[in-house]
Amino acid sequence: MTRIDDPDDGRLGDYRALTDLALRTRFEQPNGLFIAEGHQVIGRALRAGYRMRSMLIDAKRADQLAHLAEGAPCYTAGPDVLESVTGFHVHRGALASFHRRELPAPSELLTTVKRLVVLEGINNHTNIGAIFRVAAGLGFDGVLLAPDCADPLYRRSVRVSMGEVFAVPYAYLDPWPGGLHQVREAGFTLHGLSPSRGAIDIGKVSAAERERPALMFGAEGPGLTAAALDACDRTVVIPMHAGVDSLNVAAATAVACWELSQPAPR
């Protein structure tokens, strides 16, 4: 362990201004790193095989957490230095910087998963993290992202997912939406979640169309684009009550994934 008392120390560059989304977006992906927060998430990243670059720990918890570094540089600092560097109070006591891994090609992903979540325009990191946790928990074993979706390995996404972004393989599909034909050609039934275009109750989807489902969700507000809907085999909807228009996209993902994980329609 190395104690650092100067917030401008260059060794802490990976952790600088973690609350500045624009800066982190320009910095993390081009430099091939991501940040995990809290010992549980750090442990899950390690178990998933990600290689640690360094670790930064609250000095008061160093003896409890330093073993997670596994040979990577391990820095400790007081709470004032941590907050000055990161831009927030590090109440979970530990941060770690990890190397990213090369993502699979969409064609590779589509040959290795049975149930798929497809996302278009989901640029809220909290929703991305929640959707990955839902996918993992409800048996959907792959996520396909449009290029305009938020980064699943951004710190907030990782935290909200409770590290499930490490467990569910994902890929970016480009061109979008032109490449969606690959989903259908791989044997999936592509279901677009939308109240438009004669959508049917998702509970009435046939048993055959539940065998290899691909559920596609759009951004809250605009929903799926017309071009994405054109690529779908079917449009489905979650029945709503009391005049409520729709659910939050993460909640809708949970309901839809649960429904299509059942072997037969209601």
C-alpha positions in Angstrom: 0.0 0.0 0.0 1.1 3.5 -0.8 -0.3 6.5 1.1 -1.0 9.6 -1.0 -1.8 12.9 0.6 -1.6 15.1 -2.5 -4.8 15.1 -4.6 -2.8 16.3 -7.6 -0.6 13.1 -7.5 -0.4 11.8 -11.1 -0.8 8.2 -9.9 -4.5 9.0 -9.2 -5.3 10.0 -12.7 -7.7 7.2 -13.3 -9.9 8.4 -10.5 -10.0 12.1 -11.3 -13.4 13.9 -11.6 -15.5 10.8 -11.5 -18.8 12.8 -11.4 -17.9 14.6 -14.7 -19.8 12.5 -17.2 -18.4 14.3 -20.3 -14.9 14.1 -19.1 -15.1 10.4 -18.1 -16.7 9.5 -21.4 -13.8 11.1 -23.3 -11.3 9.5 -20.9 -12.4 5.9 -20.0 -13.3 4.2 -23.2 -10.4 5.6 -25.3 -8.0 4.6 -22.6 -9.5 1.2 -22.2 -10.4 1.4 -18.5 -13.4 1.5 -16.2 -14.0 2.2 -12.5 -15.6 -0.2 -10.1 -16.9 1.1 -6.7 -17.3 -0.8 -3.5 -15.7 -4.1 -2.4 -18.6 -6.2 -3.7 -18.5 -4.8 -7.2 -14.7 -4.9 -7.2 -14.8 -8.6 -6.2 -17.3 -9.4 -8.9 -15.1 -7.7 -11.6 -12.1 -9.8 -10.4 -14.2 -13.0 -10.4 -15.3 -12.2 -14.0 -11.6 -12.1 -15.0 -11.1 -8.3 -15.5 -7.5 -7.2 -14.8 -7.0 -4.5 -12.2 -4.9 -1.4 -13.1 -4.9 0.0 -9.5 -7.0 0.4 -6.4 -7.7 3.5 -4.3 -8.9 2.9 -0.7 -10.0 5.1 2.2 -7.0 4.8 4.6 -9.3 3.9 7.5 -10.4 0.8 5.6 -7.1 -0.2 4.1 -6.5 -3.2 6.3 -9.9 -4.6 5.4 -9.8 -4.1 1.6 -6.2 -4.0 0.4 -6.2 -7.8 -0.3 -8.5 -7.1 -3.3 -5.7 -5.4 -5.1 -4.1 -8.8 -5.9 -0.7 -7.4 -6.8 -1.9 -4.2 -8.6 -0.8 -0.8 -7.2 -2.9 0.0 -4.1 -3.2 3.6 -3.0 -4.7 4.9 0.3 -5.8 8.4 1.1 -7.9 10.3 3.7 -11.5 11.2 2.9 -10.6 14.8 2.0 -8.1 13.7 -0.6 -10.5 11.1 -2.0 -13.3 13.7 -2.3 -11.0 16.2 -3.9 -9.8 13.7 -6.5 -13.1 12.0 -7.3 -15.6 14.8 -6.8 -17.7 13.0 -4.3 -17.6 11.4 -0.8 -16.4 7.9 -1.3 -18.6 6.3 1.3 -18.1 2.7 0.0 -14.4 3.0 0.9 -12.9 1.6 -2.2 -12.5 2.3 -5.9 -10.6 0.2 -8.5 -9.5 0.9 -12.0 -9.8 -2.1 -14.4 -8.7 -2.8 -17.9 -11.6 -3.2 -20.4 -11.8 -6.3 -22.5 -12.5 -6.5 -26.2 -16.2 -6.9 -26.9 -17.5 -9.8 -29.0 -18.8 -9.1 -32.4 -22.7 -9.2 -32.7 -22.5 -12.3 -34.8 -20.5 -14.1 -32.1 -22.9 -13.0 -29.3 -25.9 -14.1 -31.3 -24.5 -17.7 -31.6 -23.9 -18.0 -27.8 -27.0 -16.7 -26.1 -30.6 -18.1 -25.9 -32.5 -15.0 -24.8 -31.6 -11.5 -25.8 -32.3 -7.9 -24.7 -31.9 -5.3 -27.4 -31.6 -1.6 -26.6 -32.0 1.5 -28.7 -31.3 5.0 -27.4 -31.0 4.1 -23.7 -28.6 6.8 -22.6 -29.4 6.9 -18.9 -26.6 5.0 -17.0 -29.0 4.1 -14.1 -31.4 2.4 -16.5 -28.6 0.6 -18.3 -27.3 -0.8 -15.0 -30.8 -1.8 -13.9 -31.5 -3.5 -17.2 -28.4 -5.6 -17.0 -29.3 -6.7 -13.5 -32.8 -7.6 -14.7 -31.4 -9.6 -17.7 -29.1 -11.6 -15.4 -31.8 -12.2 -12.8 -34.5 -13.3 -15.3 -32.5 -15.6 -17.6 -31.8 -13.3 -20.5 -28.1 -14.1 -21.2 -27.1 -11.4 -23.7 -27.6 -7.7 -24.4 -27.3 -6.0 -27.8 -26.8 -2.2 -27.8 -27.4 0.4 -30.5 -24.4 2.7 -30.8 -26.3 5.6 -29.1 -26.7 3.7 -25.8 -24.9 4.6 -22.6 -21.7 2.7 -21.6 -22.5 -0.3 -19.4 -19.1 0.0 -17.8 -19.6 3.6 -16.6 -19.3 3.7 -12.8 -23.0 4.4 -12.2 -24.1 1.6 -14.5 -21.7 -0.9 -12.9 -22.9 0.1 -9.4 -26.6 0.0 -10.2 -26.2 -3.4 -11.8 -24.4 -4.7 -8.7 -21.7 -6.0 -11.0 -24.0 -7.9 -13.3 -22.6 -6.0 -16.3 -19.7 -8.3 -15.8 -21.9 -11.4 -16.0 -24.0 -10.7 -19.0 -22.1 -10.6 -22.4 -23.0 -7.6 -24.6 -22.1 -6.2 -28.0 -22.8 -3.0 -30.0 -24.6 -3.4 -33.3 -23.4 -1.2 -36.0 -24.9 -0.3 -38.5 -28.1 0.4 -36.6 -30.9 -0.4 -37.3 -29.8 -2.0 -40.5 -27.9 -4.7 -38.7 -31.0 -6.0 -36.9 -31.6 -8.5 -39.6 -28.8 -10.5 -38.0 -31.0 -11.0 -34.9 -33.8 -12.7 -36.9 -31.3 -14.6 -39.1 -29.8 -16.1 -35.9 -33.2 -17.6 -35.1 -34.5 -15.1 -32.6 -38.1 -13.7 -32.7 -37.6 -9.9 -32.4 -40.3 -8.4 -30.2 -40.5 -4.6 -30.1 -42.0 -3.1 -26.9 -44.3 -0.4 -28.1 -48.0 0.5 -27.8 -48.1 1.3 -31.6 -48.6 -0.8 -34.8 -51.3 -3.2 -33.5 -49.2 -4.4 -30.6 -50.5 -7.5 -28.9 -50.6 -8.2 -25.1 -47.2 -9.7 -24.3 -48.9 -12.3 -22.3 -50.4 -13.8 -25.5 -47.1 -14.4 -27.3 -47.1 -18.0 -28.5 -44.9 -20.7 -27.0 -43.0 -21.0 -30.2 -42.1 -17.3 -30.2 -40.9 -17.6 -26.6 -38.2 -20.2 -27.4 -35.6 -17.7 -28.5 -37.0 -14.2 -27.7 -35.2 -11.0 -28.4 -36.9 -8.1 -26.6 -36.2 -4.6 -27.9 -36.7 -1.5 -25.8 -36.4 2.2 -26.8 -35.7 5.3 -24.9 -38.2 6.7 -22.4 -40.4 9.2 -24.1 -39.8 8.6 -27.8 -39.6 4.8 -27.6 -38.4 2.7 -30.5 -37.8 4.5 -33.8 -39.9 3.6 -36.8 -36.9 2.0 -38.5 -36.3 -0.3 -35.4 -40.0 -1.2 -35.3 -39.9 -2.1 -39.0 -37.2 -4.7 -38.2 -39.4 -6.5 -35.6 -41.3 -9.7 -36.1 -43.9 -8.5 -33.7 -44.8 -5.5 -31.6 -45.9 -6.3 -28.0 -47.2 -4.2 -25.1 -47.6 -4.6 -21.4 -51.2 -3.9 -20.5 -51.6 -0.8 -18.3 -54.3 0.4 -16.0 -55.6 3.6 -14.4 -54.7 5.7 -17.4 -50.9 5.1 -16.9 -49.1 5.4 -20.2 -46.1 3.3 -19.6 -43.5 2.1 -17.1 -39.9 3.2 -16.6 -37.8 1.3 -19.2 -36.0 -0.8 -16.5 -39.3 -1.8 -14.9 -40.8 -2.6 -18.3 -37.7 -4.7 -19.1 -38.3 -6.7 -15.9 -42.0 -7.3 -16.6 -41.4 -8.3 -20.2 -38.4 -10.5 -19.5 -40.3 -12.4 -16.8 -43.2 -12.9 -19.1 -41.2 -14.3 -22.0 -39.1 -16.5 -19.7 -42.3 -18.4 -19.1 -42.8 -21.3 -21.5 -46.4 -20.7 -22.5 -48.8 -17.8 -22.9 -51.2 -16.9 -20.2 
